C-alpha cells in the first residue's frame, strides 16, 4: 500500500492547484464538487496500491515517500485529465436536453446552469467513488471490520509459531521460516 501521508499530501497539493486554477476560470459552469469526489476516488485507488519499484524498496523511507508523493500527484492529474472531458460532455448534454426539449427558458437555464449540470455530474462522481471504494474494500475499513481481521490473522501466526516451537517432533519445521517472514512483514508494515 502507498503511504497514506504521501497520498494525502498529493491530494492536498492537487486540491490547492485545482481550486487556484478554477478561481481564474470562472466561466466553467460545472460544479467543483464532482471533480473532488473523483479525485477522492483516485486517492483511494492510489492508497490501496503500491507503486514503488523493487529498486526503491531497499532505499530509505524518505526516498520512497518522495517517489510515492510524486507518483500520487501525477496519477491524480492523470485522472483529472480523463474527468474533465466527461465533465464537459455532461455540460453539453444537459444544455442539449434542457434547452432542446424546452423544459426551461434559456435565461432560466443560464441562471441555474451549475445546478442543472450538478444534477448529472454529482451522482456520476458519487457512483465512481462508490465503485472505487468497493473495489478497494474501503467500506469494511470504515466500519472497522478489516482491522479486526488483521489482528485475528496476526494472532493465528503467533499461535502457529508457538505450537510449532513447542512441538519439535512435528514435521512442520519448514513452515517456521514462512511464518516468521509473514510476522516480520507485518511488523515492517506497522512501522511504516
WOLIN-V681834 format. One record per backbone hydrogen bond with DSSP energy under -1.0 kcal/mol. CO is the residue of the C=O (numbers start at 0). NH is the residue of the N-H. Records with the same first field share a line. If there is no record, write none. Layout:
CO: NH + NH
This chain:
2: 6
3: 7
4: 8
5: 9
6: 10
7: 11
8: 12
9: 13
10: 14
11: 15
12: 16
13: 17
14: 18
15: 19
16: 20
17: 21
18: 22
20: 24
31: 35
32: 36
33: 37
34: 38
35: 39
36: 40
37: 41
38: 42
39: 43
40: 44
41: 45
42: 46
43: 47
52: 55
55: 58
59: 63
60: 64
61: 65
62: 66
63: 67
64: 68
65: 69
66: 70
67: 71
68: 72
69: 73
70: 74
71: 75
72: 76
73: 77
74: 78
75: 79
76: 80
77: 81
78: 82
79: 83
82: 86
83: 87
84: 88
85: 89
86: 90
87: 91
88: 92
89: 93
90: 94
91: 95
92: 96
93: 97
94: 98
95: 99
96: 100
97: 102
104: 108
105: 109
106: 110
107: 111
111: 115
112: 116
113: 117
114: 118
116: 119 + 120
117: 121
119: 123
120: 124
121: 125
122: 126
123: 127
124: 128
125: 129
126: 130
127: 131
128: 132
129: 133
130: 134
131: 135
132: 137
137: 141
138: 142
139: 144
143: 147
144: 148
145: 149
146: 150
147: 151
148: 152
149: 153
150: 154
151: 155
152: 156
153: 157
154: 158
155: 159
156: 160
157: 161
158: 162
159: 163
160: 164
161: 165
162: 166
166: 169
171: 174
174: 178
175: 179
176: 180
177: 181
178: 182
179: 183
180: 184
181: 185
182: 186
183: 187
184: 188
185: 189
186: 190
187: 191
